[in-house]
Amino acid sequence: MTFLDAVGILGEIPFMEPHEAEIIYNFILKEKVKSILELGFAHGTSTCYIAAAEIPTITTAPTMLQKRVVPDELLHHSPIP
């Protein structure tokens, strides 16, 4: 999925702005990252941007103080199979 496709889907979901996501997305492609461990998430927006870069393995883990909140709309459009 291209970065602009991901922005079209995720652009309005909080806590990661598209300009922040672009830095991560481009880093993943440039460095040919194969797996990522993401510690802490709110709505899963950053996870979806990471998945848009076609990472083979993404592991996410909530922090102990977090409550998992993933809107149905985000899951519906998520590039994660």
Buried (B, 14 or more C-beta within 10 A) or exposed (E): BEBEEBBEBBEEBEEBEBEEBBEBBEEBEEEEBEEBEBEEBBBBBBBBBBBBBEBEEBEBEBEEEEEEEBEEEBEEBBBBE
